[in-house]
Amino acid sequence: MIDAHAHLEQDDYNKDRDEVIKKCREKMKAIITCCADPKDWKRTKDIVQKHKGFVFATAGVHPELMKDIPAEDIRNFFDVIRKEAKEENIVGIGEVGLDYYWIKDPVLRDKQKELFLKFIDLSKELNIPLVIHSRDACLDVVGILEQNRMQKRKVLLHMFEDKNLVPKVVENGWMISIGPSILRSKNTRKLAKDVPVSNLLIETDSPWFGFEEGRGTPLNTFKAAEKIAEIKKMSAEELEKQTDLNAINFYGLKIKK
């Protein structure tokens, strides 16, 4: 299995990060770790370099966090992303986008949109995938992507919520990633039923969405995949094979055998 979206740079893994990755490596093909804050880039890059060919990175600025990050740091991070993309140290931009759940201030929402547009332009400039956060903002996110001609480009809607927009997402050739929340969310189960396997990736958003152990790990891809396979009335093996292929093609992964 491939975890299409996790956060291995988080402090939750500071005590046993290498051990967690070792356990994942025994059962999985790859993990995409997402650096969503400029201050976390050095740690993210160190993780990728230490586990080359198994852990891959995306980099961006999370829409919820942007209000707390100095504008100069964000500008500088764009230059970092350009450099790291050229050196093939990242496989995508993200997570970026809009968050209306935590951000209620209209002024801050407008600033989110401005930054989102800059990241869309950057993904075009670098010709690499865009990984998107759209909590309570799915309609605006899809509208902005369409207005900026992102149809048929590599776009991943991480933890997408709006079942009614799935046909449009599929028509535009975008991907949707689903994780362990499917075991708790009726809405996610409905969404999983409607998303074609060809447009589906598996994620965990680790360290969040843990189960009995409290902290989530990329190994929870298996639990998510089992539930999705059950909903789609197919074998877990068949689902895993297709979603792995989707992830490899989407991110252009060079996986070490």
N, C-alpha and C positions, 0 to 999 in steps of 0.2 A: 504494500500500500504506500501511497504518497500522501502526506499531509500538505495540502495546498496553501495552508495559512496558519502559522503558529507564531509565538513570540518567545523564542528561546533566550532572548536577551534580558528578559524580566528578572528582577531580584529573586523571585520565587525559586529560581533554579541555582542560586549562587552556591548553595552547599553541596549540590550533587549534579551539576549540569552535565559533566562528562559521563557520569554513570547513567543518567536518563538517556542521553544520546546513544550510549553503548547498547542499552536495552532495546531502544528503537531500531538500531542498526541490525539487530539479530532477526527482526521480523519485517522490516520495512525497506522500501527502495530509496526513499528520499523525504526530506522535510524542507519546506519553504518557510524560512523565518522572516518576520516582517519588522523592520526597524521603522517605527512611526514617530520617533523623536530624535532630532539631531544629536542630542547628548548620548544616545545609545549606539551611535554608529560604530565607534571604535570597538566596543564589545561585540557587536554583531559581526563585524569584519573578522575579528579574532576567531569567533566561533566557526565561521565559514572556512577560514584558512586552515584551522585545526582539523576540520572534518570535511575536507575538500572532496567533492564528488558524491557527498551524501547530504550535507546541509547547503542550501542555496539561500540567497537573500533578496528581498525587495527593500526599497527605502523610500520614505516619503514623510509627510507631516500629517498626523491624525487630526481631523477637523475639530475634535473636542479639545485637543491639547494646544492648538495654535494660539489661543488667547493668552497662554502662559509663556510662549516662546518669543523672545525678542525678534523684531522684524529683521535685524541684521543677521541673526543666526539662521533664519529661514532663507534669506538671500544667499548666504554662504553655502547652505546645504544644497542649493540648486547646483552650485559649482562642484560640490563633492559628488553629487549624483552623476553629473556629466562625466567626471573623471573616472568614477568607479564603473560606470556603464561601458566606457571606452576600454577599460582594462578587463571587462567581463567579470567583475566582482559582484554585480547584481544582475538579476534576471527579470526585474520588473520595477515599477514605481508604485508605492503604496505602503500602508493604506492611506488613501486620500479621499476626499469627497465632502459630504455634508452630514452633520449630526444635529437634528432638531429635538432630540430627546433631552440632551443635556444643555443645549444652547437655545435659549428662548429669546434673547435680545435680538431684535431685527437688525441692528447695526452689526453685531457680531456675525449674524447669519449672512449678511451681505459680504463681509470680509471673508467668510468661508468660501462663498461663491467665487470671489476674486482669486483666491488662492487655488481653488479647484481648477479654474480656467487655465491658470499658469501651469499646473501639473498636466492638464490635458495637452497643452502645447508642448510641454517637455517630452511627453510620451511619444508624440508625433515626431519631434525633432530627433529623438534617440531611437525611434522605431522599436520600442520595447513595451511589453504589456502594462496595463494599468489595473491596479487592484483597488477596489472602491468600497468605502464605508458609507452606508446610506440610511442610518437608523432614523426612522420616522420621517425620512426625506426621499423616499424612493421615486415619487413622481417627479420632483424637481431634478433629481440626479439623472433620471432617464431623459428628461426634457433637455437638460444642458448637454448631455452626451450627443443627443441627436442634432441639436442646433449647431454643434461643433464638429459634425460629420465624423462621428466615431463609429458609425455603422460599419460592420464587417472588419473592424479592427479588434485587436486582442484586448478585451475588457472582461474582468472578473468582478462580479457583484458578490462581495463577501457577506454572508449572513443576510441575504436579501429577504425582505419580509412581505412584499406585495404580490400575492397570488394573481391578482387581476392583470398585472403587468408582465407576467411570464410569457404570453404569446408575443409581445413586442420585443422582449429580451431575446427570444429565440429567433424571431424574424431578423433582428439586427446582428445575429451571429455571436452573441456574447455568452459568457459562462456564468453559472451560479454555483457557489460552493455551500455545502450543507454540512453541519457538524453535529456534535452530541446533543444539541438542543432539540433535535428531532425526537428524542426519547421523552421530552417533557412538554413539547409544544405541539398542540393540535394544528395550529396554523402552518408550522414547518412541515408537518406530515402531509398536509393538503398540497403544499407547494411542491414537495418532493414527488408527489404522484404526477404532477403536471409537467415537471421539467424533463425533457427527453434525456436519456443517458448520455447522448452525444454532447449535451451542453452542461454536463454535471461534473463537478469536482468535489472531493471530500476534504474537509478541513476540521480542525479542532479548536482554533483560536486559543490554544493553550498559552498560559496556565489556567485560563478561565474554563468554566464548564466542566469542572471535575465531578467525579462521582463519589464513591465511598471513601476514596483517599483524600478528598478535599481539593487537592490541586490537580488540574488536568494535565495530561501529557499527550504527545502525538499518537501514542498507542490507542487512544480513544477513537481513532479513525475506524478501527475494526467494529466498534460498537455502533457507530453511525452507519457504516456500510451494511451491517447486518439488518438494521431496521429499514434502511432504504430498499434493500433487496427484497425484504418481506413485503413492503408496500408495492413494489413494482412486480412482484411475483416472478422473481428470477433468482438464480443462485448468487450467493455472496461472492463466489469466485468469479463468476461472469461479470458482476458489477465492478469488482475490484480491478479486473483486467482492463475494462473499458475506461474507468476513471483514471487509472494509472496512465494509460495511453493519452488520455485527454490532457493530463497535467504535463506530461513530457512534451507534447506538441505545443501546448499553450505557452509554457515557459521556455521552450527550447532547451530542455535539460540535457546536459552531458553527464549521464550517470555512470559512475565507476562500477564496473562489474565485480 
